[in-house]
């Protein structure tokens, strides 16, 4: 049965307090995200009962209605029905809109939203750049041996295009982070470019100091770094906002960007970039140290990630781990266990949905279940399966726990390594491992297959009580 996106939007609108209660309407990959004037007007239980809605919850001050991959179409219908402008900012002068002050408990969510919102914009770039090297690895001597590692085509793909992506990360991320928080994006790019200017890189290579307004500081190479620019852009935003407010209009076009940069640059070079660089080093060393422990220590960590990762996703606790792993890959070029484990966890969810499809008898339920499988494998989105199967029938979680853990441990034992910071999460997930050679890819697929099969078997055998099966038949 076709999904009626218009009806979903029409059913959701009154349950969030009507159009007059919505100030911002937007979406992520699977969720309709609404900022409301009065959160108490939202009927969460009513939203969960709407046909086509998989769940509803508040994350911080934002209402998230879980839809699935058709959420952009639902958003378009919602905007058309309600008249709410997509992504429109809250009008602070509205008399009937309560002015919310940032509370201490909101700060972690604000930070994570800034970090994830900035990094997410780079996913297409990271995927494209990583795949250049992946194609070279497939064609090169470690796999198909079509071209040698001295062939100009191999060098162009494996080195030049890859470097074009990852060397200039501070510039790309400067743009994305500035756009995320409302600063001028090209000034974010300029700030990123300043951090990795050739003279700075040369000084860092030679181990000499640079002079920033007379202050002598040790030069550092910020190419392929994430945190220095991430820490610096909020300062750029604050400084630019100050000058926009106080600079005379006749001078603003020229002197607002100039004054913004002349104030932000020393703060970035002297304070924020070194701090960000050091934090990045600590993160990378911590991840490598954990991986280097070997033996039972690493396998326990991988088992935990494989078993419980999707619960972290449901709880919104997954972004810090993802961000740390992405920083690791951008800096070092590979990840020895985080994404290896989480991909097994993802495959286990695929298996749970497939096991449910095999067990269910009700045609409507079977149709939904196979839809979740297709959505996950083809689109790389596990939330429909999570909310439609695992959180609805809690016993099915056992399949996710067992399958994800065993697949992750197997992958850890055989030494599977992951390579793409923004890699595919659907059936093309195997491309994330190709840089490690043919055997690395085969073993990665084997680990995910183990998770899938075990999860499906466990769900088929133990995932549903007799009462649940009977209720579905009723």
Secondary structure, 3 states (H helix, E strand, C coil): CCCCHHHHHHHHHHHCCCHHHEEEEEECCCEEEEEECCHHHCCHHHHHCCCCCCEEEEECCEEEEECCCCHHHHHHHHHHHHCCCECCCCCCCCCCCCCCCCCHHHHHHHHHHHHHHHHHCCHHHHHHHHHHHHHHHHHCCCCCCCCCCCCHHHHHHHHHHHHHHHCCHHHHHHHHHHHHHCCCHHHHHHHHHHHCCHHHHHHHHHCCEEEECCEEEECCCCCCCCHHHHHHHHHHHHHHHHHHHHCCHHHHHHHHHHHHHHHHHHHHHHHHHHHHHHHHHHHHHHHHHHHHCCHHHHHHHHHHHHHHHHHHHHCCCCHHHHHHHHHHHHHHCCECCHHHHHHHHHHHHHHHHHHHHHHCCCHHHHHHHHHHHHHHHHHCCCHHHHHHHHCCCHHHHHHHHHHHHHHHHHHHHHCCCECCCCCCCCHHHHHHHHHHCHHHHHHHHHHHHHHHHHHHHHHHHHCCCHHHHHHHHC
